[in-house]
Amino acid sequence: MSSGIFKEPLNEKIRLLEQRINALKTENQVLYAISTAVHTAIDLDELYDSIHRSLTGILDTTNFFIAIYQPDKDLIRFPYFIDEKDEQCPKIEGVYTSPSLSAEVIRSGKPLMIRKKAILERARQLGREPVGTPSEIWMGVPLQVKEEVIGVMAVQ
């Protein structure tokens, strides 16, 4: 038996393992940068910008927003919004009845990743237009303090 038979798969496994280790290092660097920003930012605008810049190291954040939920008014506002197609994002009222993907993340308290085809199908089923310009992929995560969802962070 030739040792060459096992050499190639082992090299590939080592290469994949090295890639994963490098990805974890990058993710840890991003988490550290965000953690540092939480403690050093002068105001929320600086914190939001720092989070956005940090995530750019691991995601395409060309279209990115941070949305804050105000339960007393049942609305979502967008204090940080960067988008190449939409100039602004108006507040979303009636979160518990809104077809907005951000509202869905707030209601469920769970991350959501959805493709454009599913976004359009969802809007059709609800008999409503999609909120904002539908993106090829929308990915949002809930922002939580303790067990309470206070907002959403999303990339499109």
GUKOL-298257 format. One record per residue: residue number from 0; x, y, z of N, C-alpha, C, O, CB in turn. Coordinates in steps of 0.2 Angstrom, whole numbers, plus 5000, padded with zeros to 4 digits. Glycine has a CB too. Example, Ala and Ser with C-alpha at 12.3 -4.5 7.8 and 13.67 -1.06 7.14 Angstrom:
{0; {5066; 4972; 5039}; {5062; 4978; 5039}; {5066; 4984; 5039}; {5071; 4983; 5042}; {5057; 4978; 5045}}
{1; {5064; 4989; 5035}; {5068; 4995; 5036}; {5064; 5000; 5039}; {5067; 5006; 5040}; {5070; 4997; 5029}}
This chain:
{0; {5004; 4994; 5000}; {5000; 5000; 5000}; {5004; 5006; 5000}; {5009; 5007; 5004}; {4995; 5000; 5006}}
{1; {5003; 5011; 4996}; {5007; 5017; 4995}; {5004; 5022; 5001}; {4998; 5023; 5002}; {5006; 5020; 4988}}
{2; {5009; 5026; 5003}; {5007; 5031; 5008}; {5004; 5037; 5005}; {5001; 5041; 5009}; {5013; 5033; 5012}}
{3; {5004; 5037; 4999}; {5001; 5043; 4995}; {4994; 5043; 4995}; {4990; 5048; 4995}; {5003; 5043; 4988}}
{4; {4991; 5037; 4996}; {4984; 5036; 4997}; {4981; 5040; 5003}; {4976; 5043; 5002}; {4982; 5029; 4997}}
{5; {4984; 5040; 5008}; {4982; 5044; 5014}; {4984; 5051; 5015}; {4981; 5055; 5018}; {4984; 5040; 5020}}
{6; {4989; 5053; 5011}; {4992; 5059; 5011}; {4988; 5065; 5009}; {4987; 5070; 5013}; {4999; 5060; 5007}}
{7; {4984; 5064; 5004}; {4980; 5069; 5001}; {4974; 5071; 5006}; {4973; 5077; 5007}; {4977; 5067; 4994}}
{8; {4970; 5066; 5008}; {4965; 5067; 5012}; {4967; 5070; 5019}; {4964; 5075; 5022}; {4961; 5061; 5014}}
{9; {4973; 5068; 5021}; {4975; 5071; 5028}; {4977; 5078; 5027}; {4976; 5083; 5031}; {4981; 5067; 5030}}
{10; {4980; 5080; 5021}; {4982; 5087; 5020}; {4976; 5091; 5019}; {4976; 5097; 5021}; {4986; 5087; 5013}}
{11; {4971; 5089; 5016}; {4965; 5092; 5015}; {4961; 5093; 5022}; {4959; 5099; 5023}; {4960; 5089; 5011}}
{12; {4961; 5089; 5026}; {4959; 5089; 5033}; {4962; 5095; 5037}; {4959; 5099; 5041}; {4959; 5083; 5037}}
{13; {4969; 5094; 5036}; {4973; 5099; 5040}; {4972; 5106; 5037}; {4971; 5111; 5041}; {4981; 5098; 5039}}
{14; {4971; 5107; 5031}; {4969; 5114; 5028}; {4963; 5116; 5030}; {4962; 5122; 5032}; {4969; 5113; 5020}}
{15; {4958; 5112; 5030}; {4951; 5114; 5033}; {4951; 5116; 5040}; {4948; 5120; 5042}; {4946; 5108; 5032}}
{16; {4955; 5112; 5044}; {4956; 5114; 5051}; {4959; 5120; 5052}; {4957; 5124; 5056}; {4960; 5108; 5055}}
{17; {4964; 5122; 5048}; {4968; 5128; 5049}; {4963; 5134; 5047}; {4963; 5139; 5050}; {4974; 5128; 5044}}
{18; {4959; 5133; 5042}; {4954; 5138; 5040}; {4949; 5139; 5045}; {4947; 5145; 5047}; {4950; 5136; 5033}}
{19; {4947; 5134; 5049}; {4942; 5135; 5054}; {4945; 5138; 5060}; {4942; 5143; 5063}; {4939; 5128; 5056}}
{20; {4951; 5137; 5061}; {4955; 5140; 5067}; {4956; 5148; 5065}; {4955; 5152; 5070}; {4962; 5137; 5068}}
{21; {4957; 5149; 5059}; {4958; 5156; 5057}; {4951; 5160; 5058}; {4951; 5166; 5060}; {4961; 5157; 5050}}
{22; {4946; 5156; 5056}; {4939; 5159; 5056}; {4937; 5161; 5063}; {4935; 5166; 5065}; {4934; 5155; 5053}}
{23; {4939; 5156; 5068}; {4937; 5157; 5075}; {4941; 5163; 5078}; {4939; 5167; 5082}; {4939; 5151; 5079}}
{24; {4948; 5163; 5076}; {4952; 5169; 5078}; {4949; 5176; 5076}; {4948; 5180; 5080}; {4959; 5168; 5075}}
{25; {4947; 5176; 5070}; {4943; 5182; 5067}; {4937; 5184; 5071}; {4936; 5189; 5073}; {4942; 5181; 5059}}
{26; {4933; 5179; 5072}; {4927; 5180; 5076}; {4928; 5182; 5083}; {4925; 5187; 5085}; {4923; 5173; 5076}}
{27; {4933; 5179; 5086}; {4935; 5181; 5093}; {4937; 5189; 5093}; {4936; 5192; 5097}; {4940; 5177; 5096}}
{28; {4941; 5190; 5087}; {4943; 5197; 5087}; {4938; 5202; 5086}; {4938; 5208; 5089}; {4948; 5198; 5081}}
{29; {4933; 5200; 5082}; {4927; 5204; 5081}; {4923; 5205; 5088}; {4921; 5210; 5090}; {4922; 5201; 5076}}
{30; {4922; 5199; 5091}; {4918; 5200; 5098}; {4922; 5204; 5103}; {4919; 5208; 5107}; {4917; 5193; 5100}}
{31; {4929; 5203; 5103}; {4933; 5208; 5107}; {4932; 5215; 5106}; {4931; 5219; 5110}; {4940; 5205; 5107}}
{32; {4932; 5217; 5099}; {4931; 5224; 5097}; {4925; 5226; 5099}; {4924; 5232; 5101}; {4932; 5224; 5089}}
{33; {4919; 5222; 5098}; {4913; 5225; 5100}; {4912; 5225; 5108}; {4909; 5230; 5110}; {4907; 5220; 5098}}
{34; {4915; 5221; 5111}; {4915; 5221; 5119}; {4918; 5227; 5121}; {4916; 5231; 5126}; {4918; 5215; 5122}}
{35; {4924; 5229; 5118}; {4928; 5235; 5120}; {4924; 5241; 5118}; {4924; 5245; 5122}; {4935; 5235; 5116}}
{36; {4920; 5241; 5113}; {4916; 5247; 5111}; {4911; 5248; 5116}; {4909; 5254; 5117}; {4914; 5246; 5104}}
{37; {4908; 5243; 5118}; {4902; 5243; 5123}; {4905; 5247; 5129}; {4901; 5251; 5132}; {4900; 5236; 5125}}
{38; {4911; 5246; 5131}; {4914; 5249; 5137}; {4917; 5256; 5136}; {4918; 5260; 5141}; {4918; 5245; 5140}}
{39; {4919; 5257; 5130}; {4923; 5263; 5128}; {4919; 5269; 5124}; {4921; 5274; 5124}; {4929; 5262; 5125}}
{40; {4914; 5267; 5121}; {4910; 5272; 5116}; {4907; 5277; 5120}; {4905; 5277; 5126}; {4904; 5268; 5113}}
{41; {4908; 5283; 5118}; {4906; 5289; 5121}; {4898; 5290; 5121}; {4895; 5292; 5126}; {4909; 5296; 5117}}
{42; {4895; 5288; 5115}; {4888; 5288; 5115}; {4885; 5282; 5110}; {4890; 5278; 5108}; {4885; 5295; 5112}}
{43; {4879; 5281; 5110}; {4876; 5276; 5106}; {4878; 5276; 5098}; {4879; 5271; 5095}; {4869; 5276; 5106}}
{44; {4878; 5282; 5096}; {4880; 5283; 5089}; {4887; 5280; 5087}; {4889; 5276; 5083}; {4880; 5290; 5086}}
{45; {4892; 5281; 5092}; {4899; 5279; 5091}; {4899; 5271; 5092}; {4902; 5268; 5089}; {4903; 5282; 5097}}
{46; {4895; 5269; 5097}; {4894; 5261; 5098}; {4891; 5258; 5092}; {4894; 5253; 5090}; {4890; 5260; 5104}}
{47; {4886; 5261; 5089}; {4883; 5258; 5083}; {4888; 5257; 5077}; {4889; 5252; 5074}; {4877; 5261; 5081}}
{48; {4892; 5263; 5076}; {4897; 5263; 5071}; {4902; 5258; 5072}; {4905; 5255; 5067}; {4899; 5270; 5070}}
{49; {4904; 5258; 5078}; {4910; 5253; 5080}; {4907; 5246; 5079}; {4911; 5242; 5076}; {4912; 5254; 5087}}
{50; {4901; 5244; 5080}; {4899; 5237; 5079}; {4899; 5236; 5072}; {4901; 5231; 5069}; {4892; 5237; 5082}}
{51; {4896; 5241; 5068}; {4896; 5240; 5061}; {4903; 5239; 5058}; {4904; 5234; 5054}; {4893; 5246; 5057}}
{52; {4908; 5243; 5060}; {4915; 5242; 5057}; {4918; 5235; 5059}; {4921; 5232; 5055}; {4919; 5248; 5060}}
{53; {4916; 5233; 5065}; {4919; 5227; 5068}; {4916; 5221; 5064}; {4920; 5216; 5062}; {4917; 5226; 5075}}
{54; {4910; 5221; 5062}; {4906; 5216; 5059}; {4909; 5215; 5051}; {4908; 5210; 5048}; {4899; 5216; 5059}}
{55; {4911; 5221; 5049}; {4913; 5221; 5042}; {4919; 5216; 5041}; {4920; 5214; 5035}; {4916; 5228; 5040}}
{56; {4923; 5214; 5046}; {4928; 5210; 5046}; {4926; 5203; 5044}; {4930; 5199; 5042}; {4932; 5210; 5052}}
{57; {4920; 5201; 5046}; {4917; 5194; 5044}; {4911; 5194; 5040}; {4909; 5188; 5038}; {4916; 5191; 5051}}
{58; {4908; 5199; 5039}; {4901; 5199; 5035}; {4902; 5205; 5030}; {4905; 5210; 5031}; {4895; 5200; 5039}}
{59; {4898; 5204; 5025}; {4897; 5210; 5020}; {4891; 5214; 5023}; {4885; 5213; 5024}; {4894; 5208; 5013}}
{60; {4893; 5220; 5026}; {4889; 5225; 5030}; {4887; 5231; 5026}; {4886; 5236; 5028}; {4892; 5226; 5036}}
{61; {4887; 5230; 5019}; {4885; 5236; 5015}; {4878; 5238; 5016}; {4877; 5244; 5016}; {4886; 5234; 5007}}
{62; {4874; 5234; 5018}; {4867; 5236; 5020}; {4866; 5233; 5027}; {4866; 5227; 5028}; {4862; 5233; 5015}}
{63; {4866; 5237; 5032}; {4866; 5235; 5039}; {4862; 5240; 5043}; {4862; 5246; 5042}; {4874; 5235; 5042}}
{64; {4859; 5237; 5048}; {4855; 5242; 5052}; {4855; 5239; 5059}; {4855; 5233; 5061}; {4848; 5243; 5050}}
{65; {4854; 5244; 5064}; {4852; 5242; 5071}; {4845; 5245; 5072}; {4844; 5251; 5071}; {4858; 5244; 5076}}
{66; {4840; 5241; 5074}; {4834; 5243; 5076}; {4832; 5243; 5083}; {4834; 5238; 5086}; {4828; 5240; 5072}}
{67; {4829; 5247; 5086}; {4827; 5247; 5093}; {4820; 5247; 5094}; {4816; 5251; 5091}; {4830; 5253; 5097}}
{68; {4818; 5242; 5098}; {4810; 5241; 5100}; {4808; 5245; 5106}; {4812; 5245; 5111}; {4809; 5234; 5101}}
{69; {4803; 5249; 5105}; {4800; 5253; 5110}; {4793; 5250; 5112}; {4788; 5251; 5109}; {4799; 5260; 5108}}
{70; {4793; 5245; 5117}; {4787; 5241; 5119}; {4781; 5246; 5121}; {4776; 5244; 5120}; {4788; 5236; 5124}}
{71; {4783; 5251; 5124}; {4778; 5256; 5127}; {4774; 5259; 5121}; {4768; 5261; 5122}; {4781; 5261; 5131}}
{72; {4777; 5260; 5115}; {4774; 5263; 5110}; {4772; 5257; 5104}; {4770; 5259; 5099}; {4778; 5268; 5107}}
{73; {4775; 5251; 5105}; {4774; 5246; 5101}; {4777; 5248; 5094}; {4774; 5247; 5089}; {4767; 5243; 5100}}
{74; {4783; 5251; 5094}; {4786; 5253; 5087}; {4794; 5251; 5087}; {4797; 5250; 5093}; {4785; 5260; 5086}}
{75; {4796; 5251; 5081}; {4803; 5250; 5080}; {4806; 5256; 5077}; {4803; 5259; 5072}; {4805; 5243; 5076}}
{76; {4812; 5259; 5080}; {4815; 5264; 5076}; {4822; 5262; 5074}; {4824; 5257; 5077}; {4815; 5271; 5081}}
{77; {4825; 5265; 5070}; {4831; 5263; 5067}; {4836; 5269; 5068}; {4837; 5273; 5063}; {4830; 5262; 5059}}
{78; {4840; 5269; 5073}; {4845; 5274; 5075}; {4851; 5273; 5071}; {4855; 5278; 5070}; {4846; 5274; 5082}}
{79; {4852; 5267; 5068}; {4858; 5266; 5064}; {4856; 5262; 5058}; {4853; 5257; 5058}; {4864; 5262; 5068}}
{80; {4857; 5265; 5052}; {4854; 5263; 5046}; {4859; 5264; 5040}; {4860; 5270; 5038}; {4847; 5265; 5044}}
{81; {4862; 5259; 5037}; {4866; 5260; 5031}; {4863; 5256; 5025}; {4863; 5250; 5026}; {4874; 5258; 5032}}
{82; {4861; 5259; 5020}; {4858; 5255; 5014}; {4860; 5258; 5008}; {4860; 5264; 5007}; {4851; 5254; 5015}}
{83; {4862; 5254; 5003}; {4863; 5257; 4996}; {4857; 5258; 4992}; {4858; 5261; 4987}; {4868; 5252; 4993}}
{84; {4851; 5256; 4994}; {4845; 5257; 4990}; {4840; 5261; 4993}; {4838; 5266; 4990}; {4842; 5250; 4988}}
{85; {4839; 5260; 4999}; {4834; 5264; 5003}; {4838; 5270; 5007}; {4843; 5268; 5010}; {4830; 5260; 5008}}
{86; {4836; 5276; 5006}; {4839; 5282; 5010}; {4837; 5282; 5017}; {4842; 5284; 5021}; {4837; 5288; 5007}}
{87; {4832; 5280; 5019}; {4830; 5280; 5026}; {4825; 5274; 5027}; {4822; 5271; 5023}; {4826; 5286; 5028}}
{88; {4824; 5272; 5034}; {4820; 5267; 5036}; {4815; 5270; 5041}; {4817; 5272; 5046}; {4824; 5261; 5039}}
{89; {4809; 5271; 5039}; {4804; 5274; 5043}; {4803; 5269; 5049}; {4803; 5263; 5049}; {4798; 5276; 5040}}
{90; {4800; 5272; 5055}; {4799; 5268; 5060}; {4793; 5263; 5058}; {4789; 5265; 5054}; {4797; 5272; 5066}}
{91; {4793; 5258; 5062}; {4788; 5253; 5061}; {4783; 5252; 5067}; {4785; 5251; 5072}; {4791; 5245; 5059}}
{92; {4777; 5254; 5066}; {4772; 5254; 5071}; {4768; 5248; 5071}; {4768; 5244; 5066}; {4767; 5260; 5070}}
{93; {4765; 5246; 5077}; {4761; 5240; 5077}; {4766; 5233; 5076}; {4764; 5229; 5072}; {4756; 5240; 5072}}
{94; {4771; 5233; 5080}; {4776; 5227; 5079}; {4772; 5220; 5079}; {4774; 5216; 5075}; {4781; 5227; 5085}}
{95; {4767; 5219; 5083}; {4764; 5213; 5084}; {4759; 5211; 5078}; {4757; 5206; 5078}; {4760; 5212; 5090}}
{96; {4758; 5216; 5073}; {4755; 5214; 5067}; {4758; 5216; 5061}; {4756; 5215; 5056}; {4748; 5218; 5067}}
{97; {4764; 5219; 5062}; {4768; 5221; 5056}; {4771; 5215; 5052}; {4773; 5210; 5055}; {4774; 5225; 5058}}
{98; {4771; 5215; 5045}; {4774; 5210; 5041}; {4782; 5211; 5041}; {4785; 5207; 5038}; {4772; 5210; 5034}}
{99; {4785; 5216; 5044}; {4792; 5217; 5044}; {4796; 5211; 5047}; {4794; 5208; 5052}; {4794; 5223; 5048}}
{100; {4802; 5210; 5044}; {4806; 5204; 5046}; {4809; 5206; 5053}; {4810; 5202; 5057}; {4812; 5203; 5041}}
{101; {4810; 5213; 5054}; {4813; 5215; 5060}; {4808; 5213; 5066}; {4809; 5211; 5071}; {4815; 5222; 5060}}
{102; {4801; 5215; 5064}; {4796; 5214; 5069}; {4796; 5206; 5070}; {4794; 5204; 5076}; {4789; 5216; 5066}}
{103; {4797; 5202; 5065}; {4796; 5195; 5067}; {4802; 5192; 5071}; {4801; 5188; 5076}; {4797; 5191; 5060}}
{104; {4808; 5195; 5070}; {4813; 5194; 5075}; {4812; 5196; 5082}; {4813; 5192; 5087}; {4820; 5197; 5073}}
{105; {4809; 5202; 5083}; {4807; 5204; 5090}; {4801; 5200; 5093}; {4802; 5198; 5098}; {4804; 5211; 5089}}
{106; {4796; 5198; 5089}; {4791; 5194; 5091}; {4794; 5187; 5093}; {4792; 5184; 5099}; {4786; 5193; 5086}}
{107; {4798; 5184; 5089}; {4800; 5177; 5091}; {4806; 5177; 5095}; {4807; 5172; 5099}; {4802; 5174; 5084}}
{108; {4810; 5182; 5095}; {4816; 5182; 5100}; {4822; 5178; 5097}; {4826; 5176; 5100}; {4814; 5180; 5107}}
{109; {4821; 5176; 5090}; {4826; 5171; 5087}; {4829; 5174; 5081}; {4825; 5178; 5078}; {4822; 5164; 5086}}
{110; {4835; 5172; 5079}; {4838; 5174; 5073}; {4834; 5172; 5067}; {4830; 5167; 5067}; {4845; 5172; 5072}}
{111; {4834; 5176; 5062}; {4831; 5174; 5055}; {4835; 5175; 5050}; {4838; 5181; 5049}; {4824; 5178; 5055}}
{112; {4836; 5170; 5045}; {4839; 5171; 5039}; {4834; 5169; 5033}; {4831; 5164; 5034}; {4846; 5167; 5038}}
{113; {4833; 5174; 5028}; {4828; 5172; 5023}; {4830; 5175; 5017}; {4833; 5180; 5016}; {4821; 5175; 5025}}
{114; {4829; 5171; 5011}; {4831; 5173; 5005}; {4825; 5177; 5001}; {4819; 5177; 5003}; {4833; 5167; 5000}}
{115; {4827; 5181; 4996}; {4822; 5185; 4993}; {4816; 5182; 4990}; {4811; 5184; 4991}; {4826; 5188; 4987}}
{116; {4817; 5176; 4988}; {4811; 5172; 4985}; {4806; 5171; 4991}; {4800; 5172; 4990}; {4813; 5165; 4982}}
{117; {4809; 5169; 4997}; {4804; 5168; 5003}; {4801; 5174; 5005}; {4796; 5174; 5008}; {4808; 5164; 5008}}
{118; {4805; 5180; 5005}; {4803; 5186; 5007}; {4797; 5188; 5003}; {4792; 5190; 5006}; {4808; 5192; 5007}}
{119; {4797; 5187; 4996}; {4792; 5189; 4992}; {4786; 5185; 4993}; {4780; 5187; 4993}; {4794; 5189; 4985}}
{120; {4787; 5178; 4994}; {4782; 5173; 4995}; {4778; 5175; 5002}; {4772; 5175; 5002}; {4784; 5166; 4995}}
{121; {4782; 5177; 5007}; {4779; 5178; 5013}; {4774; 5184; 5013}; {4769; 5184; 5015}; {4785; 5180; 5018}}
{122; {4777; 5190; 5009}; {4773; 5196; 5008}; {4766; 5194; 5004}; {4761; 5197; 5006}; {4777; 5201; 5004}}
{123; {4767; 5190; 4999}; {4761; 5188; 4995}; {4756; 5184; 5000}; {4750; 5186; 4999}; {4763; 5183; 4989}}
{124; {4758; 5180; 5004}; {4754; 5176; 5008}; {4750; 5181; 5013}; {4745; 5180; 5015}; {4758; 5171; 5012}}
{125; {4754; 5186; 5015}; {4751; 5191; 5020}; {4747; 5196; 5017}; {4743; 5200; 5020}; {4757; 5194; 5024}}
{126; {4747; 5196; 5010}; {4743; 5201; 5006}; {4746; 5208; 5007}; {4742; 5213; 5007}; {4736; 5200; 5008}}
{127; {4752; 5209; 5008}; {4755; 5215; 5009}; {4762; 5216; 5005}; {4765; 5211; 5003}; {4757; 5216; 5017}}
{128; {4764; 5222; 5004}; {4770; 5223; 5001}; {4776; 5222; 5006}; {4775; 5223; 5012}; {4771; 5230; 4998}}
{129; {4782; 5219; 5004}; {4787; 5219; 5008}; {4789; 5226; 5011}; {4789; 5231; 5008}; {4793; 5216; 5005}}
{130; {4792; 5226; 5017}; {4794; 5232; 5020}; {4801; 5233; 5018}; {4806; 5229; 5019}; {4794; 5231; 5028}}
{131; {4802; 5239; 5015}; {4809; 5240; 5012}; {4810; 5237; 5005}; {4806; 5233; 5003}; {4814; 5239; 5017}}
{132; {4816; 5238; 5002}; {4818; 5234; 4996}; {4820; 5227; 4998}; {4824; 5226; 5002}; {4823; 5238; 4993}}
{133; {4817; 5222; 4995}; {4819; 5215; 4997}; {4826; 5214; 4995}; {4828; 5215; 4989}; {4814; 5210; 4993}}
{134; {4830; 5211; 4999}; {4837; 5209; 4998}; {4837; 5202; 4996}; {4833; 5198; 4997}; {4841; 5211; 5004}}
{135; {4843; 5200; 4993}; {4844; 5193; 4991}; {4844; 5189; 4997}; {4841; 5183; 4996}; {4851; 5193; 4987}}
{136; {4847; 5191; 5002}; {4847; 5187; 5008}; {4846; 5192; 5014}; {4850; 5198; 5014}; {4854; 5183; 5009}}
{137; {4842; 5191; 5019}; {4841; 5195; 5025}; {4843; 5191; 5031}; {4840; 5186; 5031}; {4834; 5198; 5025}}
{138; {4847; 5194; 5035}; {4849; 5190; 5041}; {4849; 5195; 5047}; {4852; 5200; 5047}; {4856; 5187; 5040}}
{139; {4844; 5193; 5052}; {4844; 5197; 5058}; {4844; 5193; 5064}; {4842; 5187; 5064}; {4837; 5201; 5057}}
{140; {4847; 5196; 5069}; {4847; 5193; 5076}; {4844; 5198; 5081}; {4845; 5204; 5080}; {4855; 5192; 5078}}
{141; {4841; 5195; 5086}; {4838; 5199; 5091}; {4844; 5202; 5096}; {4849; 5199; 5097}; {4833; 5195; 5096}}
{142; {4843; 5208; 5098}; {4847; 5211; 5103}; {4843; 5210; 5109}; {4837; 5212; 5110}; {4848; 5219; 5101}}
{143; {4847; 5207; 5114}; {4843; 5206; 5121}; {4847; 5208; 5127}; {4853; 5209; 5127}; {4842; 5198; 5121}}
{144; {4843; 5211; 5131}; {4846; 5212; 5138}; {4842; 5208; 5143}; {4836; 5208; 5144}; {4845; 5220; 5140}}
{145; {4846; 5203; 5146}; {4844; 5198; 5150}; {4839; 5194; 5146}; {4842; 5191; 5141}; {4840; 5201; 5156}}
{146; {4833; 5193; 5147}; {4828; 5189; 5143}; {4824; 5193; 5139}; {4820; 5191; 5135}; {4824; 5185; 5148}}
{147; {4825; 5200; 5139}; {4820; 5204; 5135}; {4823; 5207; 5128}; {4829; 5209; 5128}; {4819; 5210; 5139}}
{148; {4820; 5206; 5123}; {4822; 5208; 5116}; {4821; 5216; 5116}; {4815; 5218; 5117}; {4818; 5204; 5110}}
{149; {4826; 5219; 5115}; {4826; 5226; 5114}; {4827; 5229; 5107}; {4827; 5235; 5106}; {4832; 5229; 5119}}
{150; {4828; 5225; 5102}; {4829; 5227; 5096}; {4832; 5221; 5091}; {4832; 5215; 5093}; {4834; 5233; 5096}}
{151; {4834; 5223; 5085}; {4837; 5219; 5080}; {4843; 5222; 5077}; {4843; 5228; 5076}; {4831; 5217; 5075}}
{152; {4848; 5218; 5075}; {4853; 5220; 5071}; {4853; 5215; 5065}; {4852; 5209; 5065}; {4860; 5219; 5075}}
{153; {4853; 5218; 5059}; {4853; 5215; 5053}; {4857; 5217; 5047}; {4859; 5222; 5047}; {4846; 5215; 5050}}
{154; {4859; 5212; 5043}; {4863; 5213; 5037}; {4858; 5211; 5031}; {4854; 5206; 5032}; {4870; 5210; 5037}}
{155; {4859; 5214; 5026}; {4855; 5213; 5020}; {4859; 5212; 5014}; {4857; 5210; 5008}; {4849; 5218; 5018}}
